[in-house]
């Protein structure tokens, strides 16, 4: 009887975890559990096989536990299935939006990803290449030194495009170690990557962080050529709060050297974000916005407007890639949807990659479904925008492919 009870309780436990991959996840603990269930769920599916092992003197309760485990396995594997379904459609969407051309790489550079989701990498993530690394101070303010970490190829190279990486953390925490795996991945594929730190709220409210991003761009344009950077070919990548900073810097800098910008689940309209934040959510999005912008919208309306990238989209804005989980309860996917509509109206080339199973921070697992899709999308976008000089968009029929979206 003990074995049958264990099978039943095991089935209940696995099914309870698996439902996190299919239901909304309010609260920080549930959010982190959802990331585990969706991005590492295939490992949990293997563990969920245990209650299926038959025992002597099987009882009905043991068989019920086995049935529950079968349901859990199906839910755990659903994100992998949804990601695998993107293997054909996502490359086609990039080709339709940005054209099929890919940037020519050095002979010693690593090969690009063969497809968005590579199933063996779920169990054995891709080995990261050897790269050269250094830390530099790019700005000193009131005895506070801001640093950036530079990743570049280990082989000798000529002038390479650069990628400025901006970390998340709700503007009040985090550091430039967020993207280490992606930074090294890109450096091994003929990019020079600068992962930056910036001043954090509430000690340093807006526009401090935005100014630091712009200062990092200026620093790399001046000193980057010392290490082989092509200052005329830059892109900005950010996740979460870093996505907002990346978009804002790209849209307000009026700098043709910024060839593209990438936002991974970043807020785009901060007044909308404040109004739509769930007051009961244990992750205090409203508190983070108030600390960053100096108060609620009623007291700091100008800051909310000035910090919202959506307000600065024009026909000359750089090409934009958005990646957003449709189950994101911290930065709702409507943030990217609203920006997508504004980019479409302005005739700016863009692609919005929706991840139906994913939540905020889903790329924490570099080899998981979201991590692989995000890496493919970032690499494919960067290859596309670095092939030719940026030219302002015009609102004609020829822009229609550049206004595509991807579901």
HELIX and SHEET records of a PDB file:
HELIX    1   1 UNK A    2  UNK A   19  1                                  18    
HELIX    2   2 UNK A   28  UNK A   39  1                                  12    
HELIX    3   3 UNK A   41  UNK A   47  1                                   7    
HELIX    4   4 UNK A   50  UNK A   52  5                                   3    
HELIX    5   5 UNK A   60  UNK A   84  1                                  25    
HELIX    6   6 UNK A   86  UNK A   98  1                                  13    
HELIX    7   7 UNK A  120  UNK A  123  1                                   4    
HELIX    8   8 UNK A  180  UNK A  187  1                                   8    
HELIX    9   9 UNK A  208  UNK A  223  1                                  16    
HELIX   10  10 UNK A  224  UNK A  227  5                                   4    
HELIX   11  11 UNK A  241  UNK A  252  1                                  12    
HELIX   12  12 UNK A  270  UNK A  276  1                                   7    
HELIX   13  13 UNK A  285  UNK A  293  1                                   9    
HELIX   14  14 UNK A  301  UNK A  306  1                                   6    
HELIX   15  15 UNK A  309  UNK A  312  5                                   4    
HELIX   16  16 UNK A  334  UNK A  346  1                                  13    
HELIX   17  17 UNK A  362  UNK A  364  5                                   3    
HELIX   18  18 UNK A  369  UNK A  385  1                                  17    
HELIX   19  19 UNK A  397  UNK A  403  5                                   7    
SHEET    1   A 8 UNK A 131  UNK A 141  0                                        
SHEET    2   A 8 UNK A 144  UNK A 153 -1                                        
SHEET    3   A 8 UNK A 192  UNK A 196 -1                                        
SHEET    4   A 8 UNK A 160  UNK A 166  1                                        
SHEET    5   A 8 UNK A 229  UNK A 239  1                                        
SHEET    6   A 8 UNK A 258  UNK A 264  1                                        
SHEET    7   A 8 UNK A 319  UNK A 325  1                                        
SHEET    8   A 8 UNK A 350  UNK A 355  1                                        
END                                                                             
